[in-house]
Amino acid sequence: MTNEVLNTEALAKWIGERMGSPSITVEIGGRPSGGFSAETLLVTARDAANTPFRFVVRLETPEPAVYPTQSDLVMPEIEIQYRIMDALRRDGIVPIAELLGYESDDRILGTPFFVMHHVDGVVPIESPPYSSEGFFTEMRPEQRTSLISSGLQEMARLHSLPLNTIDLGWLAPAGVTPGSKHLANLWKSFGDDELRGRSHPLLDSAWEAIAAELPSNERTGLCWGDPRPGNIIWNGTSPACLTDFEAACIGPPEFDLGWWLMFDRTMHELAGLDRLAGDPTRDEQRSIYFQHAGRPEIDTATHELFAAARYCVIVVRVMNRLEQRGLLPADSMVWRDNPASECLEMIIAERG
């Protein structure tokens, strides 16, 4: 979708109806880059008095989702995101952007979409890593510690939510016992389909260890799916808004914690960067999380391995999509030879 084809008049009418202000005009202010699950627009709406209101519009893309389907319910991926954010917003335990509404009628903008209020703040950059450039490097050591601890605290709060009170049990398919075993099978099957018969020895080795080591009896609840500092809008060292729930699922808290810790590796060791003063080590972050969760600390090595395997699968999926767009040659090996595979290889090597 481009500025020329987006029906800004239709969007203005839609926003105006929900604001109770019929004389609304809309200007597109930007299109953040990155991400493959939805298109994002930053817009400013103005009423008859020229008062500005800043919104974020998320639009469904026509391409298949980057993540495996979690639910039996058939709905646009953008609707799944909205329903999760709406449930979290109504509960109020974690900071979520105020939502204006969801629209399933693709006749309005050509695709389903939802609109939320813009949240002021800063987001850690990831390319280059936030540990090398940006506001994180300008913080005092104690501020870095506070920021990471605050992010882990919000994740622990999200994990504390009872599913029966936030009405998100539909994320688990009927007849399936939610948990690590189901999620591992789901992701392996998804990855096998995306590999299309191609060999990925690192993933083969990882899946074998994951199947043997993941526990079958564990507490489960809502998982964020993609928790990392870059998916939080920050006001100083405090989270102002959690974002990006495309990969949300029902699983154990360690499913999320493993991803957070794996991603931390990509911002430090994998990038060849030393940890800045005050930036907690992964062992320290693990301890911080369990302190916030009020639970005894347990080992998360297998969940970090599982997270790296998921990262590899996502990259395979994304590279397949780029090939289908004609942006990669058919004989490209980037689906296998990439930083995600390097991360997985590093974790496997550390296991001995």
Contacts in CASP RR format, 6 or more apart in sequence:
PFRMAT RR
TARGET T0000
AUTHOR 0000-0000-0000
METHOD contacts of the structure
MODEL  1
MTNEVLNTEALAKWIGERMGSPSITVEIGGRPSGGFSAETLLVTARDAAN
TPFRFVVRLETPEPAVYPTQSDLVMPEIEIQYRIMDALRRDGIVPIAELL
GYESDDRILGTPFFVMHHVDGVVPIESPPYSSEGFFTEMRPEQRTSLISS
GLQEMARLHSLPLNTIDLGWLAPAGVTPGSKHLANLWKSFGDDELRGRSH
PLLDSAWEAIAAELPSNERTGLCWGDPRPGNIIWNGTSPACLTDFEAACI
GPPEFDLGWWLMFDRTMHELAGLDRLAGDPTRDEQRSIYFQHAGRPEIDT
ATHELFAAARYCVIVVRVMNRLEQRGLLPADSMVWRDNPASECLEMIIAE
RG
1 39 0 8 1.000
1 59 0 8 1.000
1 111 0 8 1.000
3 28 0 8 1.000
6 28 0 8 1.000
6 41 0 8 1.000
6 109 0 8 1.000
7 108 0 8 1.000
7 109 0 8 1.000
7 110 0 8 1.000
8 26 0 8 1.000
8 27 0 8 1.000
8 28 0 8 1.000
10 108 0 8 1.000
10 109 0 8 1.000
11 26 0 8 1.000
11 43 0 8 1.000
11 57 0 8 1.000
11 108 0 8 1.000
11 109 0 8 1.000
12 24 0 8 1.000
12 25 0 8 1.000
12 26 0 8 1.000
12 45 0 8 1.000
13 24 0 8 1.000
14 103 0 8 1.000
14 108 0 8 1.000
14 115 0 8 1.000
15 24 0 8 1.000
15 26 0 8 1.000
15 45 0 8 1.000
15 55 0 8 1.000
15 100 0 8 1.000
15 115 0 8 1.000
16 22 0 8 1.000
16 24 0 8 1.000
16 45 0 8 1.000
18 100 0 8 1.000
18 101 0 8 1.000
18 115 0 8 1.000
19 45 0 8 1.000
19 47 0 8 1.000
19 53 0 8 1.000
19 100 0 8 1.000
21 47 0 8 1.000
21 48 0 8 1.000
23 47 0 8 1.000
23 48 0 8 1.000
24 45 0 8 1.000
24 46 0 8 1.000
24 47 0 8 1.000
25 45 0 8 1.000
25 46 0 8 1.000
26 43 0 8 1.000
26 44 0 8 1.000
26 45 0 8 1.000
26 46 0 8 1.000
27 43 0 8 1.000
27 44 0 8 1.000
27 46 0 8 1.000
28 41 0 8 1.000
28 42 0 8 1.000
28 43 0 8 1.000
29 41 0 8 1.000
29 42 0 8 1.000
29 43 0 8 1.000
29 44 0 8 1.000
30 41 0 8 1.000
30 42 0 8 1.000
31 39 0 8 1.000
31 40 0 8 1.000
31 41 0 8 1.000
31 42 0 8 1.000
32 40 0 8 1.000
32 42 0 8 1.000
36 61 0 8 1.000
36 63 0 8 1.000
36 66 0 8 1.000
36 318 0 8 1.000
36 321 0 8 1.000
37 61 0 8 1.000
37 65 0 8 1.000
37 66 0 8 1.000
37 67 0 8 1.000
37 77 0 8 1.000
37 81 0 8 1.000
37 246 0 8 1.000
38 58 0 8 1.000
38 59 0 8 1.000
38 60 0 8 1.000
38 61 0 8 1.000
38 77 0 8 1.000
38 78 0 8 1.000
38 81 0 8 1.000
38 246 0 8 1.000
39 58 0 8 1.000
39 59 0 8 1.000
39 61 0 8 1.000
40 56 0 8 1.000
40 57 0 8 1.000
40 58 0 8 1.000
40 59 0 8 1.000
41 56 0 8 1.000
41 57 0 8 1.000
41 58 0 8 1.000
41 59 0 8 1.000
42 54 0 8 1.000
42 55 0 8 1.000
42 56 0 8 1.000
42 57 0 8 1.000
42 118 0 8 1.000
43 54 0 8 1.000
43 55 0 8 1.000
43 56 0 8 1.000
43 57 0 8 1.000
44 52 0 8 1.000
44 53 0 8 1.000
44 54 0 8 1.000
44 55 0 8 1.000
45 52 0 8 1.000
45 53 0 8 1.000
45 54 0 8 1.000
45 55 0 8 1.000
46 52 0 8 1.000
46 53 0 8 1.000
47 53 0 8 1.000
53 117 0 8 1.000
54 117 0 8 1.000
54 118 0 8 1.000
55 100 0 8 1.000
55 115 0 8 1.000
55 116 0 8 1.000
55 117 0 8 1.000
55 118 0 8 1.000
56 97 0 8 1.000
56 115 0 8 1.000
56 116 0 8 1.000
56 117 0 8 1.000
56 118 0 8 1.000
57 113 0 8 1.000
57 114 0 8 1.000
57 115 0 8 1.000
58 78 0 8 1.000
58 81 0 8 1.000
58 82 0 8 1.000
58 113 0 8 1.000
58 114 0 8 1.000
58 115 0 8 1.000
58 116 0 8 1.000
59 78 0 8 1.000
59 109 0 8 1.000
59 111 0 8 1.000
59 112 0 8 1.000
59 113 0 8 1.000
60 76 0 8 1.000
60 77 0 8 1.000
60 78 0 8 1.000
60 111 0 8 1.000
60 112 0 8 1.000
60 113 0 8 1.000
61 111 0 8 1.000
62 111 0 8 1.000
63 321 0 8 1.000
63 324 0 8 1.000
64 321 0 8 1.000
65 77 0 8 1.000
65 246 0 8 1.000
66 246 0 8 1.000
66 314 0 8 1.000
66 317 0 8 1.000
66 318 0 8 1.000
66 321 0 8 1.000
67 190 0 8 1.000
67 246 0 8 1.000
67 247 0 8 1.000
67 314 0 8 1.000
68 186 0 8 1.000
68 187 0 8 1.000
68 189 0 8 1.000
68 190 0 8 1.000
70 80 0 8 1.000
70 171 0 8 1.000
70 172 0 8 1.000
70 173 0 8 1.000
70 186 0 8 1.000
70 248 0 8 1.000
70 249 0 8 1.000
70 250 0 8 1.000
71 80 0 8 1.000
71 170 0 8 1.000
71 171 0 8 1.000
71 172 0 8 1.000
71 173 0 8 1.000
72 170 0 8 1.000
72 173 0 8 1.000
72 174 0 8 1.000
73 170 0 8 1.000
76 104 0 8 1.000
76 112 0 8 1.000
77 246 0 8 1.000
78 102 0 8 1.000
78 112 0 8 1.000
78 113 0 8 1.000
78 114 0 8 1.000
79 102 0 8 1.000
79 104 0 8 1.000
79 112 0 8 1.000
79 114 0 8 1.000
80 245 0 8 1.000
80 246 0 8 1.000
80 248 0 8 1.000
81 114 0 8 1.000
81 245 0 8 1.000
81 246 0 8 1.000
81 248 0 8 1.000
82 99 0 8 1.000
82 101 0 8 1.000
82 102 0 8 1.000
82 114 0 8 1.000
83 102 0 8 1.000
83 168 0 8 1.000
84 168 0 8 1.000
84 171 0 8 1.000
84 222 0 8 1.000
84 245 0 8 1.000
84 248 0 8 1.000
85 96 0 8 1.000
85 97 0 8 1.000
85 99 0 8 1.000
85 116 0 8 1.000
85 245 0 8 1.000
86 99 0 8 1.000
86 102 0 8 1.000
87 166 0 8 1.000
87 167 0 8 1.000
87 168 0 8 1.000
88 94 0 8 1.000
88 96 0 8 1.000
88 158 0 8 1.000
88 161 0 8 1.000
88 166 0 8 1.000
88 242 0 8 1.000
88 245 0 8 1.000
89 96 0 8 1.000
89 97 0 8 1.000
89 98 0 8 1.000
89 99 0 8 1.000
90 166 0 8 1.000
91 161 0 8 1.000
91 165 0 8 1.000
91 166 0 8 1.000
93 157 0 8 1.000
93 158 0 8 1.000
93 160 0 8 1.000
93 161 0 8 1.000
94 154 0 8 1.000
94 157 0 8 1.000
94 158 0 8 1.000
94 239 0 8 1.000
94 242 0 8 1.000
95 154 0 8 1.000
95 239 0 8 1.000
95 240 0 8 1.000
95 241 0 8 1.000
95 242 0 8 1.000
96 241 0 8 1.000
96 242 0 8 1.000
97 116 0 8 1.000
97 117 0 8 1.000
97 118 0 8 1.000
97 119 0 8 1.000
97 241 0 8 1.000
97 243 0 8 1.000
98 116 0 8 1.000
98 117 0 8 1.000
99 114 0 8 1.000
99 115 0 8 1.000
99 116 0 8 1.000
99 117 0 8 1.000
100 114 0 8 1.000
100 115 0 8 1.000
100 116 0 8 1.000
100 117 0 8 1.000
101 114 0 8 1.000
101 115 0 8 1.000
101 116 0 8 1.000
102 112 0 8 1.000
102 113 0 8 1.000
102 114 0 8 1.000
103 109 0 8 1.000
103 112 0 8 1.000
103 113 0 8 1.000
103 114 0 8 1.000
104 112 0 8 1.000
105 112 0 8 1.000
106 112 0 8 1.000
119 233 0 8 1.000
119 240 0 8 1.000
119 241 0 8 1.000
120 233 0 8 1.000
120 235 0 8 1.000
120 240 0 8 1.000
121 233 0 8 1.000
121 234 0 8 1.000
121 235 0 8 1.000
121 236 0 8 1.000
121 240 0 8 1.000
122 135 0 8 1.000
122 233 0 8 1.000
122 234 0 8 1.000
122 236 0 8 1.000
123 230 0 8 1.000
123 232 0 8 1.000
123 233 0 8 1.000
123 234 0 8 1.000
124 130 0 8 1.000
124 134 0 8 1.000
124 135 0 8 1.000
124 136 0 8 1.000
124 229 0 8 1.000
124 230 0 8 1.000
124 234 0 8 1.000
125 133 0 8 1.000
125 134 0 8 1.000
126 230 0 8 1.000
126 267 0 8 1.000
128 271 0 8 1.000
129 266 0 8 1.000
129 267 0 8 1.000
129 268 0 8 1.000
129 271 0 8 1.000
129 273 0 8 1.000
130 136 0 8 1.000
130 137 0 8 1.000
130 229 0 8 1.000
130 230 0 8 1.000
130 267 0 8 1.000
131 137 0 8 1.000
131 267 0 8 1.000
131 268 0 8 1.000
131 271 0 8 1.000
131 273 0 8 1.000
131 275 0 8 1.000
131 276 0 8 1.000
131 279 0 8 1.000
132 271 0 8 1.000
132 273 0 8 1.000
136 144 0 8 1.000
136 147 0 8 1.000
136 229 0 8 1.000
136 276 0 8 1.000
136 279 0 8 1.000
137 276 0 8 1.000
139 147 0 8 1.000
139 237 0 8 1.000
141 276 0 8 1.000
141 277 0 8 1.000
141 278 0 8 1.000
141 279 0 8 1.000
142 278 0 8 1.000
143 236 0 8 1.000
143 237 0 8 1.000
144 276 0 8 1.000
144 277 0 8 1.000
144 278 0 8 1.000
144 279 0 8 1.000
145 278 0 8 1.000
145 279 0 8 1.000
145 280 0 8 1.000
146 237 0 8 1.000
147 229 0 8 1.000
147 234 0 8 1.000
147 236 0 8 1.000
147 237 0 8 1.000
148 229 0 8 1.000
148 279 0 8 1.000
148 280 0 8 1.000
148 285 0 8 1.000
148 288 0 8 1.000
149 280 0 8 1.000
149 288 0 8 1.000
149 292 0 8 1.000
150 237 0 8 1.000
150 238 0 8 1.000
150 239 0 8 1.000
151 229 0 8 1.000
151 232 0 8 1.000
151 239 0 8 1.000
152 260 0 8 1.000
152 285 0 8 1.000
152 288 0 8 1.000
152 289 0 8 1.000
152 292 0 8 1.000
153 292 0 8 1.000
154 232 0 8 1.000
154 239 0 8 1.000
154 242 0 8 1.000
155 224 0 8 1.000
155 227 0 8 1.000
155 253 0 8 1.000
155 256 0 8 1.000
155 257 0 8 1.000
155 260 0 8 1.000
155 289 0 8 1.000
156 253 0 8 1.000
156 289 0 8 1.000
156 292 0 8 1.000
156 293 0 8 1.000
156 294 0 8 1.000
157 292 0 8 1.000
158 222 0 8 1.000
158 224 0 8 1.000
158 242 0 8 1.000
158 256 0 8 1.000
159 221 0 8 1.000
159 222 0 8 1.000
159 223 0 8 1.000
159 253 0 8 1.000
159 256 0 8 1.000
159 293 0 8 1.000
160 293 0 8 1.000
161 221 0 8 1.000
161 222 0 8 1.000
163 169 0 8 1.000
163 221 0 8 1.000
163 222 0 8 1.000
163 250 0 8 1.000
166 222 0 8 1.000
168 222 0 8 1.000
168 248 0 8 1.000
168 250 0 8 1.000
169 250 0 8 1.000
171 222 0 8 1.000
171 248 0 8 1.000
171 249 0 8 1.000
171 250 0 8 1.000
172 178 0 8 1.000
172 249 0 8 1.000
172 250 0 8 1.000
176 182 0 8 1.000
178 220 0 8 1.000
178 221 0 8 1.000
178 250 0 8 1.000
178 251 0 8 1.000
179 218 0 8 1.000
179 220 0 8 1.000
179 250 0 8 1.000
179 251 0 8 1.000
179 252 0 8 1.000
179 255 0 8 1.000
180 214 0 8 1.000
180 215 0 8 1.000
180 216 0 8 1.000
180 218 0 8 1.000
180 251 0 8 1.000
180 252 0 8 1.000
180 254 0 8 1.000
180 255 0 8 1.000
180 303 0 8 1.000
180 306 0 8 1.000
181 214 0 8 1.000
181 216 0 8 1.000
183 249 0 8 1.000
183 251 0 8 1.000
183 255 0 8 1.000
183 306 0 8 1.000
184 207 0 8 1.000
184 210 0 8 1.000
184 211 0 8 1.000
184 214 0 8 1.000
184 306 0 8 1.000
187 306 0 8 1.000
187 309 0 8 1.000
187 310 0 8 1.000
187 313 0 8 1.000
188 207 0 8 1.000
188 210 0 8 1.000
190 313 0 8 1.000
190 317 0 8 1.000
191 203 0 8 1.000
191 313 0 8 1.000
191 316 0 8 1.000
191 317 0 8 1.000
194 313 0 8 1.000
194 316 0 8 1.000
194 317 0 8 1.000
194 320 0 8 1.000
195 203 0 8 1.000
195 316 0 8 1.000
196 320 0 8 1.000
198 335 0 8 1.000
198 336 0 8 1.000
200 312 0 8 1.000
200 316 0 8 1.000
200 336 0 8 1.000
200 341 0 8 1.000
202 312 0 8 1.000
202 341 0 8 1.000
202 344 0 8 1.000
202 345 0 8 1.000
202 348 0 8 1.000
203 309 0 8 1.000
203 312 0 8 1.000
203 313 0 8 1.000
203 344 0 8 1.000
205 348 0 8 1.000
206 305 0 8 1.000
206 306 0 8 1.000
206 308 0 8 1.000
206 309 0 8 1.000
206 312 0 8 1.000
206 344 0 8 1.000
206 348 0 8 1.000
207 309 0 8 1.000
209 302 0 8 1.000
209 305 0 8 1.000
209 348 0 8 1.000
209 351 0 8 1.000
210 302 0 8 1.000
210 305 0 8 1.000
210 306 0 8 1.000
210 309 0 8 1.000
213 302 0 8 1.000
214 302 0 8 1.000
214 303 0 8 1.000
214 306 0 8 1.000
215 252 0 8 1.000
218 252 0 8 1.000
218 254 0 8 1.000
219 252 0 8 1.000
219 253 0 8 1.000
220 250 0 8 1.000
220 251 0 8 1.000
220 252 0 8 1.000
221 250 0 8 1.000
221 251 0 8 1.000
221 252 0 8 1.000
221 253 0 8 1.000
222 248 0 8 1.000
222 250 0 8 1.000
222 251 0 8 1.000
223 248 0 8 1.000
223 249 0 8 1.000
223 250 0 8 1.000
223 251 0 8 1.000
223 252 0 8 1.000
223 253 0 8 1.000
223 255 0 8 1.000
223 256 0 8 1.000
224 231 0 8 1.000
224 242 0 8 1.000
224 245 0 8 1.000
224 247 0 8 1.000
224 248 0 8 1.000
224 256 0 8 1.000
225 245 0 8 1.000
225 247 0 8 1.000
225 248 0 8 1.000
225 249 0 8 1.000
225 255 0 8 1.000
225 256 0 8 1.000
225 259 0 8 1.000
226 244 0 8 1.000
226 245 0 8 1.000
226 246 0 8 1.000
226 247 0 8 1.000
226 259 0 8 1.000
227 256 0 8 1.000
227 257 0 8 1.000
227 259 0 8 1.000
227 260 0 8 1.000
228 259 0 8 1.000
228 260 0 8 1.000
228 263 0 8 1.000
228 264 0 8 1.000
231 242 0 8 1.000
231 243 0 8 1.000
231 244 0 8 1.000
232 239 0 8 1.000
232 240 0 8 1.000
232 241 0 8 1.000
232 242 0 8 1.000
232 243 0 8 1.000
233 239 0 8 1.000
233 240 0 8 1.000
233 241 0 8 1.000
233 243 0 8 1.000
234 240 0 8 1.000
249 255 0 8 1.000
252 303 0 8 1.000
253 293 0 8 1.000
254 298 0 8 1.000
254 300 0 8 1.000
254 303 0 8 1.000
255 303 0 8 1.000
255 306 0 8 1.000
255 307 0 8 1.000
257 286 0 8 1.000
257 289 0 8 1.000
257 300 0 8 1.000
257 303 0 8 1.000
258 300 0 8 1.000
258 303 0 8 1.000
258 304 0 8 1.000
258 306 0 8 1.000
258 307 0 8 1.000
259 307 0 8 1.000
259 310 0 8 1.000
260 285 0 8 1.000
260 289 0 8 1.000
261 282 0 8 1.000
261 285 0 8 1.000
261 286 0 8 1.000
261 300 0 8 1.000
261 304 0 8 1.000
261 307 0 8 1.000
262 304 0 8 1.000
262 307 0 8 1.000
262 308 0 8 1.000
262 311 0 8 1.000
262 343 0 8 1.000
262 347 0 8 1.000
263 307 0 8 1.000
264 282 0 8 1.000
264 285 0 8 1.000
265 282 0 8 1.000
265 304 0 8 1.000
265 343 0 8 1.000
265 346 0 8 1.000
265 347 0 8 1.000
266 339 0 8 1.000
266 343 0 8 1.000
267 273 0 8 1.000
268 274 0 8 1.000
268 275 0 8 1.000
268 279 0 8 1.000
269 346 0 8 1.000
270 339 0 8 1.000
270 342 0 8 1.000
270 343 0 8 1.000
270 346 0 8 1.000
275 281 0 8 1.000
280 288 0 8 1.000
286 297 0 8 1.000
286 300 0 8 1.000
287 297 0 8 1.000
290 296 0 8 1.000
290 297 0 8 1.000
290 298 0 8 1.000
301 351 0 8 1.000
304 347 0 8 1.000
305 344 0 8 1.000
305 347 0 8 1.000
305 348 0 8 1.000
305 351 0 8 1.000
308 340 0 8 1.000
308 343 0 8 1.000
308 344 0 8 1.000
308 347 0 8 1.000
309 344 0 8 1.000
311 340 0 8 1.000
311 343 0 8 1.000
311 344 0 8 1.000
312 340 0 8 1.000
312 341 0 8 1.000
312 344 0 8 1.000
314 340 0 8 1.000
315 335 0 8 1.000
315 338 0 8 1.000
315 340 0 8 1.000
315 341 0 8 1.000
316 335 0 8 1.000
316 336 0 8 1.000
319 328 0 8 1.000
319 332 0 8 1.000
319 334 0 8 1.000
319 335 0 8 1.000
319 338 0 8 1.000
320 335 0 8 1.000
322 328 0 8 1.000
323 329 0 8 1.000
323 330 0 8 1.000
323 332 0 8 1.000
328 334 0 8 1.000
END
